[in-house]
């Protein structure tokens, strides 16, 4: 189709004006933009967790000033290795429902920021790092300080004095100032720096994974996590697949879903789930690292067959990053296996991130789920099932390594409304 006319940027909704004396002129508070990025090797699901941390910081900032969070475009992630498609400058709306995010905190896509702020400039970049001296066990304290950069900056100055860098694949973006912050603590520890130490209208926090959660597992955490609703077009694909290949529907599975997450409050253990076993089997870098808590392919298949027999189920949906040779072996060892295997056209449409969302959505609706130890992919499925109202016994499970002596199961993080 021919390109459409550029959309006019929407007006930014401002809070009601503060009380003022008769005759006093009032000017609306200016918008300040918070941007962030994460260490390049980090994957899709760890980045989702960092979003929750930064959202908490934004809520703290908004108690004093009118801040908006700019969503960092997706691209060039380690697990996104499909060779036939270019995966850069991907907007959040490809994977998540933006209106749902906005019911928790005000967010805009990066391209909206470019239109609103007047150009591809970020006034202040703070690269977050640890403290060079480290910390001694038993002496933990929250602290932050502007320090010399420990590692070489991933930004370089051009002939005009602008900072150039990755900037999510937007080569035209430039930074005006860059410095390093040593940080040790929760996300909101950065708030005083942003409110008092800089007047920049746009501030970027690079290496934001160095920030910890303000209140992990609390109400604020769950509000942000619940607002991260998957994009509807991906949920529809997952629902059609469930119905066609797994005989699974929301009505039969007792997984009634509301589009408005603020209106969705389910009692624990009300969801039954579809008549299939959901499995996340992490391979690649997990086995390359020789993790003792990750099973062999044969060990995983043995556990799956045991669960199918115990649960009286006939099908298993498997989400995995296994290489092609392992997939072929799985098909031989596990004829009950069902997978979402996209065509090239579907891959171009949904991209690797969208396929991950579809896999997670299908696993989240299974009668029983078992995942991989310390995998953030599995963690996100735990949370999705908690939101849907599954019994924790059917959710917080993981495979054990054959040589693992103490196979501790995942912690149940109960949803808080």
C-alpha positions in Angstrom: 0.0 0.0 0.0 1.2 3.6 -0.6 2.6 5.3 2.5 0.1 7.3 4.5 0.5 10.9 5.4 2.5 11.4 8.6 0.2 11.4 11.6 -0.1 14.6 13.7 1.5 13.9 17.1 -1.2 13.6 19.8 -1.5 16.3 22.4 0.1 15.2 25.6 -2.5 15.2 28.4 -1.3 17.3 31.3 -2.5 17.0 34.9 -5.0 19.7 36.2 -3.3 23.0 36.9 -2.2 23.6 40.5 -4.1 26.2 42.6 -3.0 29.8 42.0 -3.7 33.2 43.4 -6.3 35.4 41.6 -4.8 37.1 38.6 -1.7 34.8 38.6 -0.7 33.5 35.2 -0.4 29.7 35.0 1.7 27.9 32.4 1.4 24.2 32.0 4.3 22.1 33.3 6.7 21.0 30.5 7.0 17.4 29.7 10.3 15.6 30.5 11.2 12.4 28.7 12.8 9.4 30.3 14.6 6.9 27.9 16.5 3.8 28.8 18.4 0.9 27.3 19.8 -2.4 28.4 23.1 -4.3 28.0 23.0 -5.6 24.4 23.4 -9.4 25.2 20.3 -9.4 27.5 17.3 -11.1 26.1 13.6 -10.2 25.4 12.2 -11.4 28.8 14.9 -9.9 31.0 14.2 -6.6 29.2 10.6 -6.9 30.1 11.6 -7.1 33.7 13.8 -4.0 33.4 10.7 -2.2 32.1 8.9 -2.9 35.4 11.9 -1.4 37.3 12.0 1.7 35.1 8.2 2.1 35.4 8.6 2.3 39.2 11.2 5.0 38.8 8.8 7.0 36.5 6.1 6.8 39.1 8.5 8.3 41.6 9.5 11.1 39.2 5.9 12.0 38.4 5.2 12.8 42.1 7.3 15.9 41.4 7.3 16.6 37.7 5.5 15.6 34.5 7.6 12.8 33.1 6.8 10.4 30.2 8.5 7.1 29.5 9.9 6.6 26.0 9.7 2.9 25.0 13.1 1.7 23.7 12.7 0.0 20.2 13.5 -3.7 20.0 16.2 -5.2 17.8 19.3 -7.2 17.4 18.7 -9.5 20.4 20.8 -12.6 20.9 17.9 -15.1 20.5 16.5 -13.3 17.4 18.6 -15.2 14.9 16.2 -15.8 12.0 18.4 -15.1 9.0 15.8 -14.1 6.5 14.4 -11.0 8.1 15.8 -7.7 9.4 14.8 -7.2 13.0 15.6 -3.6 14.1 13.7 -0.5 15.1 10.7 -2.6 16.2 8.1 -0.7 18.1 6.5 -2.0 21.3 3.1 -2.1 19.6 4.3 -5.1 17.7 4.4 -7.1 20.9 2.4 -5.2 23.5 -0.9 -3.3 23.8 0.1 0.4 24.2 -3.2 1.6 25.6 -2.9 -1.0 28.4 0.6 0.3 29.3 -0.8 3.8 29.4 -3.3 2.8 32.1 -0.4 2.3 34.4 2.1 5.0 33.4 2.3 7.5 30.4 4.4 5.9 27.6 5.2 6.8 24.0 7.0 5.0 21.2 10.5 6.3 20.3 9.2 7.7 17.0 6.5 9.7 18.9 9.4 11.1 21.0 11.2 12.2 17.8 8.1 14.0 16.6 7.2 15.6 20.0 10.7 16.7 21.1 11.7 18.4 17.9 14.4 16.1 16.6 16.7 13.1 17.2 18.5 14.6 20.2 18.8 13.2 23.7 20.1 15.9 26.0 21.6 13.8 28.8 22.8 10.2 28.8 23.7 8.6 32.0 25.5 5.2 31.8 24.7 3.2 34.9 27.6 1.1 36.4 28.6 -0.5 39.6 31.1 1.0 42.1 34.8 0.3 41.2 35.6 -0.7 44.7 32.7 -3.2 44.8 31.0 -4.0 48.1 31.8 -6.3 51.0 29.4 -8.9 52.1 27.2 -7.7 55.0 27.8 -4.0 54.2 25.1 -3.5 51.5 23.8 0.0 51.3 21.9 1.9 48.6 24.0 4.6 47.1 24.5 6.6 43.8 27.3 8.8 42.7 28.5 10.4 39.5 31.9 8.8 38.9 34.4 8.4 36.1 33.4 5.6 33.7 34.8 2.2 34.6 34.6 0.8 31.1 35.0 2.5 27.8 31.9 4.3 26.8 29.8 2.7 24.0 29.4 6.2 22.6 31.9 8.2 20.5 32.0 11.9 19.7 31.6 13.0 16.1 33.3 16.1 14.6 30.4 18.3 15.8 30.8 17.1 19.5 27.7 15.0 19.5 27.7 11.5 21.0 26.9 8.7 18.5 25.9 5.2 19.5 23.6 2.3 18.8 20.4 4.1 19.8 18.2 1.2 18.8 19.2 1.4 15.2 18.3 5.1 14.7 21.6 6.3 13.3 20.4 9.9 13.2 20.0 10.1 17.0 22.7 12.1 18.8 23.4 12.7 22.5 24.4 16.1 23.7 26.0 15.0 27.0 27.1 11.7 28.4 28.5 10.7 31.8 28.5 7.7 34.2 26.6 7.0 37.4 27.8 4.4 39.8 24.6 2.9 41.3 23.8 0.4 44.0 20.2 0.1 44.8 16.6 0.2 43.7 15.3 2.1 40.6 14.0 5.2 42.5 17.4 5.9 43.9 18.1 7.7 40.6 15.1 10.1 41.0 17.0 12.8 43.0 19.7 12.9 40.3 17.1 13.4 37.5 15.1 16.0 39.5 18.0 18.1 41.0 21.2 17.4 39.1 20.0 18.0 35.5 17.5 20.2 33.9 17.6 18.3 30.6 14.2 17.7 29.0 15.2 14.3 27.7 17.3 11.9 29.8 18.5 8.4 28.9 19.6 5.8 31.4 21.8 3.2 29.6 22.5 -0.2 31.2 19.3 0.2 33.2 19.5 -3.5 34.2 21.8 -2.3 37.0 18.8 -0.9 38.8 16.9 -3.2 41.2 13.2 -3.4 41.8 11.7 -0.9 44.3 9.2 -3.4 45.7 9.5 -6.8 43.9 6.3 -8.8 44.1 4.2 -6.0 45.6 1.1 -4.2 44.4 3.1 -1.6 42.3 5.1 -4.5 40.7 2.0 -6.4 39.8 0.1 -3.3 38.4 3.0 -2.7 36.0 3.3 -6.4 35.1 -0.5 -6.7 34.6 -0.4 -3.7 32.3 2.0 -5.5 30.0 -0.8 -7.0 27.9 0.3 -8.8 24.8 -0.7 -7.2 21.5 -4.1 -8.5 20.5 -3.1 -9.7 17.1 -0.6 -12.1 18.7 -3.1 -13.3 21.3 -5.6 -14.0 18.5 -3.0 -16.2 16.7 -2.3 -18.1 19.9 -6.0 -18.6 20.6 -6.7 -19.9 17.1 -3.8 -22.3 17.4 -5.0 -23.5 20.8 -8.5 -24.2 19.4 -7.3 -25.9 16.2 -4.5 -28.1 17.5 -5.0 -28.4 21.3 -8.9 -28.3 21.7 -8.5 -25.4 24.0 -10.8 -22.4 24.4 -11.3 -19.9 27.1 -14.8 -21.1 27.9 -13.9 -24.8 28.2 -10.6 -23.9 30.0 -12.2 -21.5 32.5 -9.6 -18.8 31.5 -12.0 -15.9 30.9 -10.0 -12.9 29.8 -10.8 -9.1 30.0 -9.2 -6.6 27.6 -9.0 -4.0 30.4 -6.5 -5.4 32.8 -7.6 -3.0 35.5 -11.0 -4.8 35.6 -9.5 -8.3 35.6 -9.2 -9.8 39.1 -9.5 -13.5 39.3 -9.5 -15.8 42.3 -6.6 -18.2 42.5 -7.1 -21.7 41.2 -10.3 -20.8 39.2 -8.6 -21.6 35.8 -8.6 -25.2 34.5 -6.5 -24.8 31.4 -6.5 -26.6 28.1 -6.2 -30.4 27.8 -2.4 -30.3 27.2 0.9 -30.1 29.0 2.8 -26.8 28.5 6.6 -27.1 28.4 9.4 -24.5 28.1 12.7 -26.4 27.4 15.6 -24.0 27.2 18.7 -25.2 25.3 21.5 -23.4 23.5 23.5 -21.2 25.9 22.0 -23.0 28.9 23.6 -26.3 27.9 26.7 -24.7 26.5 27.2 -23.3 30.0 27.0 -26.9 31.4 24.3 -26.1 33.9 23.7 -29.0 36.2 20.0 -28.0 36.7 19.2 -28.4 33.0 18.2 -31.9 31.9 19.4 -33.8 28.8 17.0 -34.0 26.0 16.3 -37.7 26.9 15.8 -36.7 30.6 13.3 -34.0 29.7 11.4 -36.4 27.5 11.2 -39.0 30.3 9.8 -36.3 32.7 7.3 -35.2 30.0 6.0 -38.8 29.5 5.7 -39.2 33.3 3.6 -36.0 33.5 1.4 -36.9 30.6 0.6 -40.2 32.2 0.0 -38.7 35.7 -2.2 -35.9 34.3 -4.0 -38.2 31.8 -3.1 -35.9 28.9 -2.3 -36.8 25.3 -0.7 -33.7 24.0 2.3 -31.5 25.0 3.0 -28.1 23.6 6.7 -27.4 23.6 8.4 -24.0 23.4 12.1 -24.3 22.9 15.1 -22.7 21.4 16.7 -26.0 20.5 18.7 -26.3 17.3 17.2 -28.1 14.3 19.0 -31.4 15.1 17.5 -31.5 18.6 14.0 -30.6 17.2 14.2 -33.6 14.9 15.2 -35.8 17.8 12.4 -34.5 19.9 9.9 -35.3 17.2 11.1 -39.0 17.3 11.2 -39.3 21.1 8.0 -37.3 21.7 5.4 -38.0 19.0 2.8 -36.3 21.3 4.6 -33.0 20.7 2.9 -30.0 19.2 4.8 -26.8 18.3 3.9 -23.4 16.7 6.1 -23.5 13.6 5.5 -20.4 11.5 5.9 -20.0 7.7 8.4 -17.4 6.4 5.5 -15.0 5.8 4.3 -15.5 9.4 7.9 -15.0 10.7 8.2 -11.7 8.8 4.9 -10.6 10.2 5.3 -11.6 13.8 9.1 -11.6 14.1 11.0 -13.6 16.7 9.7 -11.5 19.5 6.1 -12.1 18.4 6.8 -15.9 18.2 8.1 -15.8 21.7 4.8 -14.1 22.8 2.7 -16.7 21.0 4.6 -19.5 22.6 4.2 -18.0 26.1 0.5 -17.3 25.6 -0.1 -21.0 24.6 2.0 -22.3 27.5 0.1 -19.9 29.9 -3.2 -21.7 29.0 -2.0 -25.3 29.5 -3.5 -27.6 32.1 -0.1 -27.9 33.7 3.2 -26.0 33.0 6.8 -27.0 33.5 9.7 -24.7 32.7 13.5 -24.4 32.8 15.5 -23.4 35.9 16.2 -19.6 36.3 14.9 -18.9 32.8 13.2 -15.5 32.4 11.1 -17.0 29.6 9.6 -19.4 32.1 9.3 -16.7 34.8 7.1 -14.6 32.5 4.9 -17.6 31.9 4.6 -18.1 35.7 3.3 -14.5 35.9 0.9 -14.9 33.0 -0.6 -18.0 34.6 -0.8 -16.2 38.0 -2.8 -13.4 36.3 -5.1 -15.9 34.6 -5.8 -17.5 38.0 -4.1 -21.0 37.8 -3.4 -23.2 40.8 0.3 -22.5 41.8 0.9 -26.3 41.8 0.2 -26.4 38.1 2.4 -23.4 37.4 5.6 -23.2 39.5 7.4 -26.3 38.2 10.7 -26.9 36.5 12.8 -29.6 35.0 15.6 -31.1 37.1 19.1 -32.0 36.0 20.0 -35.7 36.1 23.0 -34.9 38.4 21.2 -32.2 40.4 21.2 -33.2 44.1 18.6 -30.6 45.4 16.0 -29.8 42.8 14.4 -26.8 44.3 11.2 -25.7 42.5 10.4 -22.0 41.6 9.1 -19.6 44.3 5.4 -18.8 44.1 5.0 -15.0 43.8 1.3 -14.5 44.6 -0.4 -11.7 42.7 -1.3 -8.6 44.6 -4.2 -6.3 43.6 
